[in-house]
Amino acid sequence: MANQGAKKRKEENRRHMANLLRLIIASNVIYILVRMLVFHSTFIWKHWIGLIVTSIAYVMPYKQLDSMAKATYSDDGELLDGGYDMTTGGVCGYLHDLIYITSFVQIMSILSGKFWWTYLVIPAFGAYKVVGLLKGTLGGSEGEVEDEKSQKKREKMEKKASRGKIIRTRNR
């Protein structure tokens, strides 16, 4: 029963990637059916551009997630690793966010073109992360201002830690 965890993760990743693909296909189908068929009189060249942009915005993170989810096998075909855990944060979480934001923008742009402005969330969040990173590396450690209550608590804990632990034993 070796590699049960790897087998389980491989199956979870397969299901997860299938669900993401369903979301992407459903969003595209809804956009095409509603925008091109129902609102065909207002469908202009800008909507073709929007469909191409969202398709590219789907493909790039999906391909990256797909490569992360791939299982690795040994030369004799034995499963070594079930792939990356898709439930973790970090880059994987950001790629998921890109897919979800793109789906939201694509569906909501059927109602109004102003929903395209939602895409500005992505570079804004990137700038926020970069500023935080730069502030941490360039700013040094400029300790935070500590209020009186937390300062007293910290001093009490330091005093308690500096005292030796007294071990009491019974004499028989």
C-alpha positions in Angstrom: 0.0 0.0 0.0 2.9 2.3 -0.6 2.3 5.7 -2.3 -1.4 5.9 -1.2 -0.9 9.6 -0.6 0.6 10.1 -4.1 -2.3 8.1 -5.7 -4.9 10.1 -3.7 -3.3 13.4 -4.7 -3.1 12.4 -8.3 -6.8 11.6 -8.3 -7.6 14.9 -6.5 -5.6 16.8 -9.0 -7.3 15.1 -11.9 -10.7 16.0 -10.5 -9.6 19.6 -9.7 -8.2 20.2 -13.2 -11.4 18.7 -14.7 -13.5 21.1 -12.7 -11.4 24.1 -13.7 -11.7 23.0 -17.4 -15.5 22.8 -16.9 -15.6 26.3 -15.5 -13.6 27.7 -18.4 -15.7 25.9 -21.0 -19.0 26.9 -19.3 -17.9 30.6 -19.1 -16.9 30.6 -22.8 -20.1 28.9 -23.9 -22.3 31.2 -21.8 -20.4 34.2 -23.3 -20.7 33.0 -26.8 -24.3 32.0 -26.6 -25.6 35.0 -24.8 -23.4 37.7 -26.3 -23.3 36.5 -29.9 -26.8 35.0 -30.2 -29.0 36.9 -27.8 -27.3 40.3 -28.0 -26.1 39.8 -31.6 -27.3 43.3 -32.6 -24.8 44.9 -30.2 -22.0 42.5 -30.9 -19.0 44.5 -32.3 -15.3 43.9 -33.0 -14.5 44.8 -29.3 -16.3 41.8 -28.1 -14.1 39.5 -30.4 -11.1 41.2 -28.8 -12.6 40.5 -25.3 -13.2 36.8 -26.2 -9.5 36.5 -27.4 -8.2 38.3 -24.3 -10.2 36.1 -21.9 -9.2 33.0 -23.8 -5.5 33.9 -23.4 -6.1 34.8 -19.8 -7.5 31.3 -19.3 -4.9 29.3 -21.2 -1.8 30.6 -19.5 -2.7 29.9 -15.8 -4.5 26.7 -16.8 -1.4 25.3 -18.5 0.8 26.3 -15.6 -1.6 24.6 -13.1 -1.8 21.5 -15.4 2.0 21.2 -15.4 2.0 21.6 -11.6 -0.6 18.9 -11.2 1.1 16.3 -13.3 2.2 13.2 -11.5 5.8 11.9 -11.8 6.6 8.3 -12.5 9.8 6.3 -12.2 11.4 4.5 -15.2 9.6 1.3 -14.5 6.2 3.1 -14.3 5.8 3.3 -10.6 4.1 6.5 -9.2 6.6 8.6 -7.4 4.7 11.8 -6.8 1.1 12.7 -7.3 1.8 16.3 -8.3 1.6 19.6 -6.5 -1.1 20.1 -3.9 -3.7 22.3 -5.6 -5.2 23.5 -2.3 -2.1 25.4 -1.2 -1.7 29.1 -1.5 1.2 31.0 -3.1 1.6 30.8 -6.9 -1.0 28.1 -7.2 -3.6 30.3 -5.4 -2.8 33.3 -7.6 -3.2 31.2 -10.7 -6.6 30.1 -9.5 -7.5 33.7 -8.8 -6.6 34.6 -12.3 -8.9 32.0 -13.7 -11.8 33.0 -11.4 -11.4 36.7 -12.0 -11.3 36.0 -15.8 -14.5 34.0 -15.5 -16.2 36.7 -13.6 -15.1 39.4 -16.0 -16.1 37.4 -19.0 -19.6 36.5 -17.7 -20.3 40.0 -16.3 -19.1 41.8 -19.4 -22.2 40.4 -21.1 -24.2 42.9 -19.0 -21.8 45.8 -19.2 -18.4 46.6 -20.7 -17.5 48.4 -17.4 -16.8 45.0 -15.8 -13.5 44.9 -17.8 -12.2 47.4 -15.3 -12.2 44.5 -12.8 -9.1 43.3 -14.5 -7.2 46.1 -12.8 -7.5 44.2 -9.6 -4.7 41.9 -10.9 -1.9 44.5 -11.5 -3.1 46.4 -8.4 -2.6 43.3 -6.2 0.7 42.6 -7.9 1.9 46.2 -7.1 0.7 45.8 -3.5 2.8 42.6 -3.1 5.8 44.2 -4.7 5.6 47.2 -2.5 5.3 45.0 0.6 8.3 43.0 -0.6 10.4 46.1 -1.2 9.3 47.6 2.1 10.5 44.5 3.9 13.8 44.3 2.1 14.7 48.0 1.8 13.1 49.3 4.9 15.0 47.1 7.3 13.5 46.3 10.7 12.0 49.5 12.0 10.2 47.8 14.9 6.5 48.6 15.4 5.3 50.9 18.1 4.3 48.9 21.1 1.4 49.9 23.3 1.8 50.0 27.1 -0.3 46.8 27.8 1.6 44.6 25.3 4.9 46.0 26.5 4.1 45.1 30.1 3.0 41.6 29.0 6.2 41.1 27.1 8.4 42.3 30.0 6.5 39.9 32.3 7.1 37.0 30.0 10.8 37.8 29.6 11.2 38.1 33.4 9.4 34.8 33.9 11.6 33.1 31.2 14.8 34.5 32.8 14.0 32.9 36.1 15.2 29.4 36.5 12.6 26.8 36.8 12.4 25.5 40.4 12.0 21.8 40.8 10.5 20.7 44.1 11.0 17.2 45.3 10.0 15.4 48.4 12.4 14.1 50.8 11.6 10.6 52.0 
